[in-house]
């Protein structure tokens, strides 16, 4: 680690912490039951939307009705994105005349964007029309993020309300999340990104003559997208001369803003935030990193305000930072140390261009190691999935960090809304464990935690874990699963483990090196993304409904304070232990084994 590395990490954390309170206070006002200047300002537009949609804003819902509304709304959005991809060749705003997306890929993408995962098995600039990008994918970026915030607000009401049969109105929560938070924040960020050079237009792609002609080497693939190999197992390639370069255009900035703010992560272009048209400057890179954390971090403070004890929000935030900061430093340090396979070579390390600057393979020179390693940790901690470097080129331990951050359940900041309600599930488990230690009925925020709450919290914690373990086992046992692996051995296993982990935790980033746009992978990851998002949200809503119906229990001498450093440490340990016990064997077969082999 260099001084520059520490400075970049410290500056990011300082700016983030300075913004969390004002952003969190603003969002708390948005969802407050009391009228305030924020909701009064937007009230005319809000009332008009309700009138046009036939929504009764004053009607509260029980948890079952809330869950049904959430499911129906998202299933309709999923279907709309699927149909849009299947008929895009007949629709306007398709200057490149892209054909319809295949059924399995369209299904996978529709589930991906509806579930806030934004896993992409396709290349954006070579597959999706402008209309599909704007009307389908960008709209779902807003709606899936708003869904996560709405479910969180309902869960918070479960803790704050007393003897209530309702947890709010899904349509109101969705509208306010979109109208007051996601839209204005995205407008500001998109303008800042345009000022840095991010493209925003509807022009056809531009062909630019190359000053020096080159030869392109293309890997041949079969009809299912799997790489073709010769009798010796070497990939088959085809060479062709290139005289021009095609520069993709499109309305990118507007989609990049919400992909970061909504922790969506789906790139407008295939290279995502490593593409110069998505992320052109170090300042744009800093804005994109900050955008990923700002709403999840601010919601921690909003949580404290809404439950009537700001200390509770700071405790949750402290837990997230307690886990995130060491792992972020570890990711940067692993990349700064360079490739361990080169350490034993008889070369002068300082003179070696491969090692003097650390492991620069797969990274953009305009960002360097510190900004790349920090971005990697942020995007996998926050369920965003946007990438500004090739994760497949990370060192073994550098690749372990983002993988494990996802496997912790995407609760270290996590997705907007979903990360915090996932952490609240862990908090319920933590107070239950503490209650067992002292022989008392566990309590959290004045509500007794009983069998029903523990069952729902356990489902929320264990669903992603089960999906990763089972999904990885299916993939490595199925010929169609291993057919798309480009690298043998431990690294190939890491590619599979990372892909299933990313889908099962609604992250969406990819390790690379895996040809995942095949029927097998589209179906497997589609199922993982769907189950990881919606059954988990329903379990949390069921817990919210149960908690809302309970009376408030005043704290007593035997009540565990949940705002102290002791509870922060306990909660962090619960999160880490669940992740370690579940995934250490798999990690030992992948990145840990690769590190041991490369180091010796």
Secondary structure, 3 states (H helix, E strand, C coil): CCHHHHHHHHHHHHHHHHHHHHHHHHHHHHCCCCCCHHHHHHHHHHHHHHHHHCCCCCCCCCHHHHHHHHHHHHHHHHHHHHHHHHCHHHCCCCCCCCCCCCHHHHHHHHHHHHCCCCCCCCCHHHHCCHHHHHHHHHHHHHHHHHHHHHHHHHHHHHHHCCCCCCCCCHHHHHHHHHHHHHHHHHHHHHHHHHHHCCCCCCCCCEEEEEEEEEEEEEECECCCCCECECCCCCECEEEEEEEEEEECCCCHHHHHHHHHHCCCCCCCCCCHHHCCCCCCCHHHHHHHHHHHHHHHHHHHHHHHHHCCCHHHHHHHHHHHHHHHHHHHHHHHHHHHCCCHHHCCCCCCCCCCCCCCCCCCCCECCCCHHHHHHHHHHHHHHCCCCCCCECHHHCCHHHHHHHHHHHHCCCCCCCCCCHHHHHHHHHHHHHHHHHHHHHCCCCEECCEECCHHHHHHHHHHHHHHHHHHHHHHHHHHHCHHHHCCECCCHHHHHHHHHHHHHHHHCCCCCCCCCECCCCHHHHHHHHHHHHHHHHHHHHHHHHHHHHHHCCCCCCCCCCCCCCCCHHHHHHHHHHHHHHHHHHHHHHHHHCHHHHHHHHHC
